[in-house]
Amino acid sequence: MLLLRAAGLDTELHELGLVNTRLPVERLAEVLDVSFDDVTLTILASAVVLDDPAPLLRDAASTTAAKVAGAQGTDMIARLDASVSKAIRCHGTFRVTTEVALFSATSTAG
């Protein structure tokens, strides 16, 4: 988030398109509960450990935040490259984590 603030994009994550606000997890659970007898939510957490910033930079360059920052004359990708490269030099790797909500819903009605 510090890089986003520095790029003049100090805003909520959902406004940058980094989270899905069309159907938040809580609302989806409510919708599913109405139609199904059993609803289970599983959060799938994953991590990618990088020893080279290139894959992260390619992904970041495709985001709305990077395109808006670039249009405003801020090279957020270069700053991200510098930050991630520094972390890799200091620690040997850089860890990127994500979480995905997985719902399983069943109904006993025929």
Phi and psi restraints in degrees (value plus and minus 20) as a CYANA .aco file:
   2 LEU   PHI     -81.6   -41.6
   2 LEU   PSI     -58.8   -18.8
   3 LEU   PHI     -85.7   -45.7
   3 LEU   PSI     -58.1   -18.1
   4 LEU   PHI     -85.1   -45.1
   4 LEU   PSI     -62.1   -22.1
   5 ARG   PHI     -82.3   -42.3
   5 ARG   PSI     -63.7   -23.7
   6 ALA   PHI     -83.9   -43.9
   6 ALA   PSI     -47.6    -7.6
   7 ALA   PHI    -105.9   -65.9
   7 ALA   PSI     -15.7    24.3
   8 GLY   PHI      60.8   100.8
   8 GLY   PSI      -0.6    39.4
   9 LEU   PHI    -133.7   -93.7
   9 LEU   PSI      24.0    64.0
  10 ASP   PHI     -96.2   -56.2
  10 ASP   PSI      63.9   103.9
  11 THR   PHI    -163.9  -123.9
  11 THR   PSI     156.2   196.2
  12 GLU   PHI     -90.9   -50.9
  12 GLU   PSI     128.8   168.8
  13 LEU   PHI     -77.8   -37.8
  13 LEU   PSI     -59.0   -19.0
  14 HIS   PHI     -85.5   -45.5
  14 HIS   PSI     -46.8    -6.8
  15 GLU   PHI     -94.7   -54.7
  15 GLU   PSI     -39.1     0.9
  16 LEU   PHI    -113.0   -73.0
  16 LEU   PSI     -20.0    20.0
  17 GLY   PHI      58.7    98.7
  17 GLY   PSI      -1.0    39.0
  18 LEU   PHI    -110.8   -70.8
  18 LEU   PSI     -31.0     9.0
  19 VAL   PHI    -156.3  -116.3
  19 VAL   PSI     136.0   176.0
  20 ASN   PHI    -107.0   -67.0
  20 ASN   PSI      92.3   132.3
  21 THR   PHI    -121.2   -81.2
  21 THR   PSI     -25.4    14.6
  22 ARG   PHI     -84.2   -44.2
  22 ARG   PSI     -58.7   -18.7
  23 LEU   PHI    -165.2  -125.2
  23 LEU   PSI      66.4   106.4
  24 PRO   PHI     -80.7   -40.7
  24 PRO   PSI     134.3   174.3
  25 VAL   PHI     -73.4   -33.4
  25 VAL   PSI     -64.2   -24.2
  26 GLU   PHI     -82.2   -42.2
  26 GLU   PSI     -62.5   -22.5
  27 ARG   PHI     -88.9   -48.9
  27 ARG   PSI     -60.6   -20.6
  28 LEU   PHI     -81.5   -41.5
  28 LEU   PSI     -61.3   -21.3
  29 ALA   PHI     -78.4   -38.4
  29 ALA   PSI     -62.6   -22.6
  30 GLU   PHI     -82.8   -42.8
  30 GLU   PSI     -64.2   -24.2
  31 VAL   PHI     -82.5   -42.5
  31 VAL   PSI     -65.2   -25.2
  32 LEU   PHI     -87.3   -47.3
  32 LEU   PSI     -57.9   -17.9
  33 ASP   PHI     -79.2   -39.2
  33 ASP   PSI     -50.8   -10.8
  34 VAL   PHI     -89.4   -49.4
  34 VAL   PSI     -53.7   -13.7
  35 SER   PHI    -124.2   -84.2
  35 SER   PSI     -34.0     6.0
  36 PHE   PHI    -147.1  -107.1
  36 PHE   PSI     132.3   172.3
  37 ASP   PHI     -98.6   -58.6
  37 ASP   PSI     -53.8   -13.8
  38 ASP   PHI    -154.6  -114.6
  38 ASP   PSI     101.1   141.1
  39 VAL   PHI    -144.2  -104.2
  39 VAL   PSI     106.5   146.5
  40 THR   PHI    -141.5  -101.5
  40 THR   PSI     112.5   152.5
  41 LEU   PHI    -127.6   -87.6
  41 LEU   PSI     107.9   147.9
  42 THR   PHI    -142.3  -102.3
  42 THR   PSI     107.7   147.7
  43 ILE   PHI    -113.0   -73.0
  43 ILE   PSI     100.9   140.9
  44 LEU   PHI    -119.6   -79.6
  44 LEU   PSI      89.9   129.9
  45 ALA   PHI    -118.8   -78.8
  45 ALA   PSI     119.8   159.8
  46 SER   PHI    -159.8  -119.8
  46 SER   PSI     142.3   182.3
  47 ALA   PHI    -161.8  -121.8
  47 ALA   PSI     123.9   163.9
  48 VAL   PHI    -139.3   -99.3
  48 VAL   PSI     107.2   147.2
  49 VAL   PHI    -125.4   -85.4
  49 VAL   PSI     100.4   140.4
  50 LEU   PHI    -128.5   -88.5
  50 LEU   PSI     120.7   160.7
  51 ASP   PHI    -133.6   -93.6
  51 ASP   PSI     -13.3    26.7
  52 ASP   PHI    -164.2  -124.2
  52 ASP   PSI     109.1   149.1
  53 PRO   PHI     -94.6   -54.6
  53 PRO   PSI     -32.0     8.0
  54 ALA   PHI     -74.2   -34.2
  54 ALA   PSI     -68.1   -28.1
  55 PRO   PHI     -81.4   -41.4
  55 PRO   PSI     -59.5   -19.5
  56 LEU   PHI     -86.6   -46.6
  56 LEU   PSI     -60.5   -20.5
  57 LEU   PHI     -85.4   -45.4
  57 LEU   PSI     -59.7   -19.7
  58 ARG   PHI     -82.6   -42.6
  58 ARG   PSI     -63.6   -23.6
  59 ASP   PHI     -85.3   -45.3
  59 ASP   PSI     -67.1   -27.1
  60 ALA   PHI     -81.4   -41.4
  60 ALA   PSI     -57.2   -17.2
  61 ALA   PHI     -84.6   -44.6
  61 ALA   PSI     -40.5    -0.5
  62 SER   PHI    -108.5   -68.5
  62 SER   PSI     -22.4    17.6
  63 THR   PHI    -103.9   -63.9
  63 THR   PSI     138.5   178.5
  64 THR   PHI     -80.4   -40.4
  64 THR   PSI     -60.7   -20.7
  65 ALA   PHI     -78.4   -38.4
  65 ALA   PSI     -64.2   -24.2
  66 ALA   PHI     -87.1   -47.1
  66 ALA   PSI     -59.0   -19.0
  67 LYS   PHI     -88.2   -48.2
  67 LYS   PSI     -61.0   -21.0
  68 VAL   PHI     -86.1   -46.1
  68 VAL   PSI     -64.9   -24.9
  69 ALA   PHI     -80.7   -40.7
  69 ALA   PSI     -62.1   -22.1
  70 GLY   PHI     -82.6   -42.6
  70 GLY   PSI     -60.6   -20.6
  71 ALA   PHI     -85.6   -45.6
  71 ALA   PSI     -46.3    -6.3
  72 GLN   PHI    -109.5   -69.5
  72 GLN   PSI     -16.1    23.9
  73 GLY   PHI      66.3   106.3
  73 GLY   PSI      -7.6    32.4
  74 THR   PHI    -125.4   -85.4
  74 THR   PSI     104.9   144.9
  75 ASP   PHI    -111.0   -71.0
  75 ASP   PSI      59.9    99.9
  76 MET   PHI     -84.0   -44.0
  76 MET   PSI     -54.2   -14.2
  77 ILE   PHI     -85.7   -45.7
  77 ILE   PSI     -59.8   -19.8
  78 ALA   PHI     -83.6   -43.6
  78 ALA   PSI     -60.0   -20.0
  79 ARG   PHI     -86.5   -46.5
  79 ARG   PSI     -61.4   -21.4
  80 LEU   PHI     -83.0   -43.0
  80 LEU   PSI     -63.0   -23.0
  81 ASP   PHI     -77.3   -37.3
  81 ASP   PSI     -66.3   -26.3
  82 ALA   PHI     -82.7   -42.7
  82 ALA   PSI     -63.2   -23.2
  83 SER   PHI     -86.5   -46.5
  83 SER   PSI     -66.9   -26.9
  84 VAL   PHI     -88.7   -48.7
  84 VAL   PSI     -61.7   -21.7
  85 SER   PHI     -80.6   -40.6
  85 SER   PSI     -60.9   -20.9
  86 LYS   PHI     -82.7   -42.7
  86 LYS   PSI     -63.8   -23.8
  87 ALA   PHI     -81.9   -41.9
  87 ALA   PSI     -61.2   -21.2
  88 ILE   PHI     -85.5   -45.5
  88 ILE   PSI     -61.0   -21.0
  89 ARG   PHI     -83.2   -43.2
  89 ARG   PSI     -59.8   -19.8
  90 CYS   PHI     -95.8   -55.8
  90 CYS   PSI     -59.9   -19.9
  91 HIS   PHI    -135.3   -95.3
  91 HIS   PSI     -28.7    11.3
  92 GLY   PHI      69.6   109.6
  92 GLY   PSI     -45.2    -5.2
  93 THR   PHI    -168.7  -128.7
  93 THR   PSI     148.6   188.6
  94 PHE   PHI    -154.1  -114.1
  94 PHE   PSI     109.7   149.7
  95 ARG   PHI    -124.8   -84.8
  95 ARG   PSI     108.3   148.3
  96 VAL   PHI    -134.6   -94.6
  96 VAL   PSI     108.1   148.1
  97 THR   PHI    -138.5   -98.5
  97 THR   PSI     132.3   172.3
  98 THR   PHI    -159.7  -119.7
  98 THR   PSI     139.7   179.7
  99 GLU   PHI    -153.7  -113.7
  99 GLU   PSI     115.4   155.4
 100 VAL   PHI    -145.3  -105.3
 100 VAL   PSI     117.8   157.8
 101 ALA   PHI    -111.9   -71.9
 101 ALA   PSI     105.2   145.2
 102 LEU   PHI    -136.5   -96.5
 102 LEU   PSI     102.1   142.1
 103 PHE   PHI    -122.7   -82.7
 103 PHE   PSI     120.6   160.6
 104 SER   PHI    -142.0  -102.0
 104 SER   PSI     106.2   146.2
 105 ALA   PHI    -151.7  -111.7
 105 ALA   PSI     111.9   151.9
 106 THR   PHI    -150.8  -110.8
 106 THR   PSI     136.3   176.3
 107 SER   PHI    -152.2  -112.2
 107 SER   PSI     118.1   158.1
 108 THR   PHI    -107.7   -67.7
 108 THR   PSI     -34.2     5.8
 109 ALA   PHI     -91.5   -51.5
 109 ALA   PSI     122.7   162.7
